[in-house]
Amino acid sequence: MENTIVGLSSESQFTFSDQFIIDEEANAEFYGLLLRGMTHKLNNLLAVIQGFSSLIMMDESVDEAVIENIGHMKEAANNASKLSEKILPAGGCSQITPQELAISELISMIEENLREPFVKNGVPFEIDCPEITNKVNADPARLKTIILELLKNAAEAAQSTGGQASICIHNPGEFTKVEDNCVDILIHNTGNEIPADKITKIWEPFYSSKESAHFGIGLTTSAVLAKQMNMRLGVKSEVNSTTFWISIPAC
């Protein structure tokens, strides 16, 4: 796939998620404790529903119609459990453990995960990453979460229009200025653009243009995690294309 992103960045073209600022440490600590406790209790309740649903479905004497309804209950409980896993990072309550990390090494380690949504959706996908990249301070698990969320969005957007996608990693001076000293990750897809009057809303929780199966907090989670790790996360959308930009200060 031909790389359509050329030259240094122009920040004025991107819409950033900078409104997600976690401050007032005492309040953040209180709500973090509250969310962790509520999520733990919710998971305990869901485990009971999932467990007893499985037991009932194994009972051969139960009517098939009842089994079908129980199956729907179990599926709903499973989806609620998946949503529960997203609550803490979306609420800014994730434990961040930064370490020196070379993005090229991370990309190599998770390449199969990166390709998965594109294989699933039948979308052409390219990875453009130098063999050696400047190191950054980041939590590898949380950065992986951000990248995979953006790639999932790119795959779905491209699939709906027969488009294609790419991820490109740039060392300082290649996309942004040398003096900015940032490693930049660009996730680009062709397909329907995000309308100008909607682009600032994509960071908001539960805003989604997709079907109800989507929770609508994936980009919110990415924005919050990026802020916690001192990264900038931006998006721009032009005719038939969208680009997400993760800018990470180099060590």
C-alpha positions in Angstrom: 0.0 0.0 0.0 1.4 3.4 -1.0 2.1 5.6 2.0 -0.2 8.6 1.6 1.2 10.5 4.5 4.2 12.6 3.5 6.2 15.3 5.3 6.2 16.7 8.8 3.0 16.9 10.8 0.6 19.8 10.8 -1.0 19.8 14.2 -3.8 22.1 13.0 -5.1 19.3 10.9 -5.6 16.9 13.8 -8.3 16.9 16.5 -6.8 15.9 19.8 -8.1 14.1 22.9 -6.5 16.6 25.3 -9.7 17.3 27.1 -9.2 14.0 29.0 -7.1 15.4 31.9 -7.0 13.4 35.1 -6.3 15.9 37.9 -7.3 16.6 41.5 -5.4 13.7 42.9 -7.7 13.1 46.0 -10.8 12.9 43.9 -9.1 10.6 41.3 -8.0 8.3 44.1 -11.5 8.1 45.6 -13.2 7.4 42.3 -10.5 4.9 41.4 -11.1 3.0 44.6 -14.8 3.2 44.1 -14.6 1.9 40.5 -12.3 -0.9 41.4 -14.5 -2.0 44.2 -17.7 -1.8 42.1 -16.1 -3.7 39.2 -14.9 -6.5 41.5 -18.4 -6.9 43.0 -20.0 -6.8 39.5 -17.6 -9.5 38.3 -18.6 -11.7 41.3 -22.3 -11.4 40.4 -21.6 -12.1 36.7 -19.6 -15.2 37.6 -22.7 -16.6 39.5 -24.9 -15.9 36.5 -22.4 -17.5 34.0 -21.9 -20.5 36.3 -25.5 -21.4 36.9 -26.4 -20.7 33.3 -23.9 -23.3 32.2 -25.2 -25.8 34.7 -28.8 -25.4 33.5 -27.8 -25.7 29.9 -26.1 -29.0 30.7 -29.3 -30.5 32.1 -30.9 -32.6 29.3 -34.3 -32.6 31.0 -34.7 -28.8 30.4 -36.9 -27.7 27.5 -35.1 -26.5 24.4 -36.8 -23.2 24.5 -35.6 -22.6 28.0 -32.1 -23.6 27.0 -32.2 -21.0 24.2 -33.3 -18.3 26.6 -30.7 -19.3 29.2 -28.1 -19.1 26.4 -29.1 -15.5 25.7 -28.8 -14.8 29.4 -25.3 -16.3 29.5 -24.2 -14.3 26.4 -25.5 -11.1 28.0 -23.5 -11.9 31.2 -20.4 -12.6 29.1 -20.7 -9.3 27.3 -21.3 -7.5 30.6 -18.1 -9.1 31.9 -16.2 -7.8 28.8 -17.6 -4.4 29.5 -16.5 -4.6 33.1 -12.9 -5.1 32.0 -13.1 -1.8 30.1 -14.4 0.3 33.0 -11.2 0.8 34.9 -9.0 2.0 32.0 -11.8 4.2 30.7 -12.2 5.7 34.2 -8.5 6.4 34.4 -8.0 3.8 37.1 -5.5 1.6 35.3 -2.1 0.9 37.0 0.5 2.4 34.7 4.0 0.8 34.8 6.2 2.8 32.4 9.5 1.3 31.2 12.0 2.1 28.5 10.7 0.5 25.4 11.6 0.4 21.7 8.5 0.6 19.6 10.1 -1.6 16.9 10.5 -4.4 19.5 6.9 -4.0 20.7 5.5 -4.1 17.1 7.6 -7.2 16.4 6.2 -9.0 19.6 2.5 -8.2 18.9 2.5 -8.4 15.0 0.1 -11.3 15.0 -2.3 -9.3 17.2 -2.0 -6.2 14.9 -3.0 -8.2 11.9 -5.8 -10.1 13.5 -8.7 -7.5 12.9 -7.7 -7.1 9.3 -7.5 -10.8 8.6 -11.0 -11.1 10.3 -12.4 -8.4 8.1 -10.6 -9.2 4.9 -8.8 -5.9 4.8 -5.4 -5.3 3.1 -3.0 -4.2 5.9 0.7 -3.1 5.9 3.1 -2.5 8.7 5.9 0.0 8.1 8.3 0.1 11.0 12.1 0.7 11.1 14.3 -2.1 12.4 15.5 0.3 15.2 13.4 3.0 16.8 14.2 5.5 19.6 13.2 4.3 23.0 10.2 5.8 24.8 8.9 5.6 28.4 5.6 3.7 28.2 3.6 0.8 29.7 3.8 -1.8 26.9 0.5 -3.4 27.9 -1.4 -0.1 27.9 0.3 1.1 24.7 -0.7 -2.2 23.1 -4.3 -1.6 24.2 -4.3 1.9 22.5 -2.8 0.6 19.3 -5.2 -2.4 19.0 -8.2 -0.3 19.7 -7.2 2.1 16.9 -6.5 -0.7 14.5 -9.8 -2.4 15.2 -11.6 0.9 14.3 -9.4 1.2 11.1 -10.2 -2.4 10.1 -14.0 -2.0 10.6 -14.0 1.4 8.7 -12.0 0.0 5.8 -14.0 -3.2 5.6 -17.3 -1.4 5.2 -16.1 0.4 2.0 -13.6 -2.1 0.6 -10.6 0.1 1.8 -7.2 -0.7 3.1 -5.1 0.3 6.2 -1.6 0.7 7.5 0.4 1.4 10.6 3.6 3.5 10.2 6.2 4.2 12.9 8.5 7.3 12.6 11.6 8.2 14.6 12.1 11.8 15.7 12.4 14.2 12.7 10.6 11.9 10.2 7.1 13.0 10.8 7.5 15.6 13.5 10.4 18.0 14.1 13.7 16.7 15.5 13.5 19.1 18.4 10.1 17.7 19.4 11.9 14.4 20.1 8.9 12.2 19.6 8.3 8.7 18.2 5.1 8.9 16.1 2.7 6.1 15.3 0.3 6.7 12.4 -2.7 4.4 11.8 -4.3 5.2 8.4 -7.3 3.7 6.6 -9.2 4.5 3.5 -12.9 4.4 3.6 -15.7 6.7 4.8 -14.4 9.8 6.6 -15.6 11.0 10.0 -17.9 14.0 9.5 -16.5 17.3 10.6 -19.3 17.9 13.1 -18.7 14.4 14.7 -15.0 14.2 15.0 -14.7 15.9 18.4 -17.3 13.5 19.7 -15.5 10.3 19.0 -13.6 10.6 22.3 -16.7 10.9 24.3 -17.9 7.8 26.3 -20.7 5.8 24.7 -20.6 7.8 21.5 -20.7 5.3 18.6 -21.9 5.2 15.1 -21.8 1.4 15.1 -24.3 -1.2 16.1 -25.3 -1.7 19.7 -22.8 -4.6 20.1 -20.1 -2.0 20.4 -19.7 -0.5 23.9 -18.7 2.9 22.7 -15.8 3.4 25.1 -12.8 2.1 23.1 -11.6 5.5 21.9 -12.4 7.0 25.3 -10.2 4.4 26.9 -7.4 5.1 24.4 -7.6 8.8 25.1 -7.4 8.3 28.9 -4.5 5.9 28.7 -2.6 8.2 26.3 -3.0 11.1 28.8 -1.9 8.9 31.7 1.3 8.0 29.8 2.0 11.6 28.6 1.3 10.8 25.0 -0.8 12.8 22.5 -3.5 11.1 20.6 -5.0 12.9 17.6 -7.2 12.2 14.6 -7.9 13.8 11.2 -10.3 12.7 8.6 -10.4 13.8 5.0 -12.2 12.6 1.9 -12.3 8.8 2.1 -9.5 8.5 4.7 -8.9 8.7 8.4 -5.6 8.9 10.3 -5.0 8.4 14.0 -1.7 9.8 15.4 0.0 8.7 18.6 2.9 11.0 19.5 5.2 9.6 22.2 8.1 11.5 23.8 11.4 9.7 23.2 13.7 9.0 26.1 
